[in-house]
Amino acid sequence: MKKTEKLEFRLSLTEALIIKKKAKKAGCSVSEYLRSTALNYELYHRLTAEELEVYRTLNKYADNFRRIGNLFKQGNMPGVKELSIETAQLITKHLSKLK
């Protein structure tokens, strides 16, 4: 939808800084942040570059642990198989919190 209307309002310097900081944290413009907030749209937190890097690293670890688990399915090495699967599940659980 094309946005053609403009609204203006006054606020204190402190309020403006807070709104700008919240918009930046949400990963959107001040206009988008205020519009979403005023209209009760769900505002999703966008991951920072650092958070994305952590997510990618955890995904690699999870893949490696799944591969190790698959290797242990072929030959029964006591305890290591279970520990590998448990670790992979724990990583997957933490990754799901980032989605």
Backbone as a ProteinNet text record, in pm:
[ID]
protein_1_A
[PRIMARY]
MKKTEKLEFRLSLTEALIIKKKAKKAGCSVSEYLRSTALNYELYHRLTAEELEVYRTLNKYADNFRRIGNLFKQGNMPGVKELSIETAQLITKHLSKLK
[TERTIARY]
84.1	0	90	60.4	139.7	109.3	213	196.9	207.6	95.3	91.9	66.3	17.1	-17.9	98.2	104.5	211.9	149.7	193.8	150.2	270.8	248.1	354.7	306.6	397.2	364.4	489.9	470.7	583.1	612	739.8	781.9	912.3	947.2	1069.9	1190.6	1306.8	1431.1	1449.3	1420.8	1434.2	1342.7	1217.7	1123.5	1171.6	1222.9	1272	1388.9	1480.7	1596.4	1553.8	1457.8	1408.3	1345.4	1262.1	1195	1297.7	1396.7	1499.8	1578.8	1610.1	1684.4	1602.4	1473.4	1386.7	1370.8	1358.9	1346.4	1473.5	1587.7	1715.2	1728.5	1690.2	1697.3	1605.5	1490.2	1396	1440.9	1540.3	1591.7	1503.1	1435.6	1347.8	1359.8	1296.4	1297.8	1206.9	1223.7	1137.2	992.7	970.4	834.2	771.2	846.7	795.5	767.6	857.4	840.9	715.2	698.2	581.5	451.3	453.5	334.2	294.6	392	365.3	314.1	374	332.4	191.6	165.2	34.2	-78.5	-48.5	-152.6	-154.9	-78.6	-72	-28	57.5	116.9	225.5	246.5	352.9	487	573.3	704.8	805.8	873.3	969	1108	1179.9	1318.5	1404.1	1480.2	1570.2	1705.9	1763.4	1892.2	2004.2	2096.8	2214.2	2310.5	2411.1	2511.7	2580.4	2606.2	2670.3	2578.4	2450.7	2355.3	2343	2344.2	2338.3	2461	2576.1	2699.7	2693.5	2644.7	2629.6	2532.1	2422.7	2322.7	2384.9	2461.6	2526.7	2625.1	2700.9	2798.5	2727.9	2621.7	2546.8	2486.1	2441.5	2388.2	2496	2617.3	2728	2756.9	2758.4	2781.8	2672.1	2548.2	2436.4	2450.4	2486.5	2506.8	2618	2728.9	2840.2	2801.3	2728	2685.5	2588	2502.1	2412.8	2494	2596.2	2682.8	2754.4	2804.8	2870.8	2772.6	2651.5	2547.6	2518.5	2514	2489.1	2602.9	2725.9	2839	2827.7	2785.2	2773.6	2656.6	2559.3	2449.5	2501.2	2604.6	2659.7	2742.7	2809.9	2887.8	2858.5	2834.1	2789.2	2907.3	2935.2	3039	2967.7	2979.5	2900.4	2912.1	2797.5	2792	2814.8	2903.2	2938.1	2820.3	2754	2638	2531.8	2496.6	2391.9	2431.1	2557.2	2605.7	2602.2	2638.1	2635.5	2493.6	2401.3	2260.9	2204.8	2235	2188.2	2240.8	2366.7	2427.2	2362.3	2338.8	2273.6	2133.1	2061.5	1926.1	1928.5	2026.4	2040.2	2069.2	2155.7	2186.6	2062.1	1990.1	1867	1766.5	1756	1664.7	1701.4	1830.7	1874.8	1856.2	1876.6	1856.3	1710.3	1618.2	1476.7	1435.5	1509.7	1479.5	1512	1599.3	1637.3	1540.5	1455.4	1363.6	1248.6
-115.7	0	123.9	217.6	339.4	431.7	480.3	567.2	712.2	784.5	922.7	1022.6	976.1	1065.6	1082.6	1200.2	1229.3	1286.3	1234.8	1285.6	1345.1	1451.9	1512	1525.2	1508.2	1529.9	1569.1	1629.3	1677.3	1579.1	1571.1	1488.1	1543.9	1501.2	1550.2	1484.2	1541.3	1484.9	1342.2	1322.4	1189.3	1088.9	1128	1038.5	1004.9	1105.4	1082.8	985.3	1002.4	912.4	770.3	756.6	622.5	555.2	628.9	572	531.9	617.9	586.2	462	451.6	335.5	207.5	214.2	96.1	56.1	154.2	124.6	57.9	110.6	51.8	-90.8	-112.7	-247	-344.1	-293.3	-376.5	-395.4	-317.6	-331.2	-268	-158.1	-92.4	58.9	129.5	275.8	322.9	449.1	506.9	505.5	539.1	538.7	400.1	300	162.7	119.7	157	121	185.8	316.4	385.8	335.5	312.5	262.1	125	36.7	-97.8	-93.3	-7.4	4.8	62.1	169.6	235.6	147.3	65.4	-17.4	-160.4	-183.4	-315.3	-426.1	-391.8	-495.1	-563.8	-690.5	-762.5	-717.4	-677.3	-629.5	-736.5	-790.1	-897.3	-839.9	-893.3	-852.8	-911.8	-828.7	-875.7	-905.4	-1013.6	-1054.6	-962.5	-934.4	-856.3	-945.1	-884.9	-962.2	-1061.7	-1019.3	-1107.7	-1224.8	-1198	-1304.7	-1403.1	-1351.4	-1439.8	-1530	-1475.3	-1554.5	-1665.4	-1633.8	-1734.8	-1842.7	-1801.3	-1896.2	-1990.9	-1935.8	-2019.8	-2118.4	-2069.8	-2156.3	-2269.7	-2236.7	-2340.5	-2441.6	-2395	-2486.9	-2583.8	-2533.8	-2621.6	-2726.1	-2681.4	-2775.6	-2881.7	-2838.5	-2933.3	-3036.4	-2990	-3082.7	-3182.6	-3132.7	-3222.1	-3326.1	-3285.2	-3381.4	-3484.1	-3441.3	-3539	-3641.3	-3593.9	-3685	-3783.2	-3731.6	-3819.1	-3921.8	-3874.1	-3966.3	-4075.7	-4038.8	-4138.4	-4240.1	-4193.9	-4286.8	-4387	-4340.6	-4430	-4526.8	-4493	-4586.7	-4711.5	-4692.5	-4804	-4897.5	-4842.6	-4924.7	-4874.4	-4963.6	-4923.6	-4891.3	-4761.7	-4716.9	-4666.2	-4734.7	-4705.5	-4560.7	-4498.4	-4365.6	-4249.6	-4266.3	-4156.4	-4124.5	-4226.8	-4207.5	-4124.4	-4162.8	-4093.8	-3948.8	-3927.9	-3794.1	-3704.9	-3760	-3683.6	-3643.4	-3735.5	-3707.2	-3604.8	-3619.2	-3524.9	-3384	-3373.4	-3243.7	-3181	-3260.2	-3210	-3161.1	-3231.7	-3190	-3059.5	-3043.4	-2921.6	-2801.8	-2820.1	-2712.7	-2676.7	-2776.3	-2752.4	-2675.5	-2708.7	-2638.5	-2491	-2461.2	-2321.9	-2249.6	-2318.4	-2256.5	-2219.3	-2300.5	-2272.2	-2143.9	-2102.7	-1977.6	-1856	-1871.6	-1759.9	-1740.4	-1834.4	-1823.4	-1733
0	0	0	-86.7	-97.1	20.2	81.6	197.8	152.1	161.9	115.3	227.2	340.5	450.8	547	608.3	702.6	830.4	944.7	1074.2	1145.7	1219.3	1298.3	1441.5	1535.9	1676.7	1750.7	1864.6	1944.2	2057.1	2091.9	2203.2	2258.4	2375.8	2438.7	2373.3	2398.4	2346.1	2398.3	2525	2585	2516.7	2493.3	2425.4	2284	2214.6	2078.2	2078.4	2172.9	2180.7	2213.4	2303.1	2339.2	2218.2	2145.4	2027.8	1921.4	1898.2	1799.1	1838.9	1968.4	2016.4	2000.5	2033.7	2019.9	1873.7	1785.6	1642	1590.8	1633	1590.5	1640.9	1767.7	1824.4	1750.5	1706.4	1631.2	1487	1443.9	1307.7	1203.1	1239	1142.9	1157.3	1067	1072.5	1185.3	1223.5	1327	1278.4	1152.4	1097.4	1106.8	1065.4	1069.1	1212.9	1302.8	1444.5	1502.6	1480.9	1535.3	1473	1342.8	1274.7	1330.2	1345	1397	1539.5	1620.2	1759.7	1770.2	1696.5	1703.7	1650.8	1551.3	1489.7	1544.3	1651.3	1715.3	1621.3	1525.1	1440.4	1521.2	1493	1562	1506.1	1596	1556.7	1593.5	1494.6	1516.8	1533.6	1628.5	1650.3	1538.9	1475.1	1369.7	1430.9	1388.5	1444.3	1396.6	1486.8	1450.5	1373.6	1314.8	1240.9	1333.9	1456.3	1554.3	1590.4	1609.7	1641.2	1525.5	1402.4	1285.5	1278.3	1310	1307.9	1412.5	1531.4	1637	1591.4	1529.6	1480.1	1377	1284.3	1181.9	1244.7	1342.6	1409.6	1482.9	1555.6	1627.1	1530.6	1414.7	1313.4	1266.9	1246.8	1205.2	1312.5	1439.7	1550	1554	1539.9	1543.6	1431.2	1310.4	1197.9	1228	1284.3	1316	1420.8	1521.5	1622.9	1566.7	1473.3	1408.5	1329.8	1260.6	1184.2	1277.2	1389.4	1486.7	1540.6	1570.4	1618.9	1517.6	1390.2	1285.7	1277.4	1295.9	1295.8	1410.4	1526.1	1640.9	1628.3	1545.8	1521.9	1449.8	1369.4	1294	1381.7	1480.9	1573.6	1713.9	1805.5	1938	2029.3	2046.7	2139	2263.6	2375.2	2494.5	2542.1	2563.9	2622.8	2527.1	2431.4	2341.9	2250.1	2204.1	2116.9	2187.1	2308.1	2383	2412.2	2450.1	2480.4	2355.8	2241.6	2116.9	2080.4	2093	2060.9	2158.5	2285.6	2386.9	2359	2321.2	2290.6	2167.6	2065.3	1944.1	1975.4	2060.4	2097.6	2176.6	2263.9	2342.4	2251.5	2155.4	2060.8	1979.7	1934.2	1857.1	1940.3	2068.8	2159.3	2167.4	2181.1	2190.4	2057.8	1947.1	1817.3	1795.9	1846.9	1829.3	1900.4	2002.8	2073.6	1987.5	1888.6	1801.8	1687.5	1662.7	1547.9	1580.4
[MASK]
+++++++++++++++++++++++++++++++++++++++++++++++++++++++++++++++++++++++++++++++++++++++++++++++++++

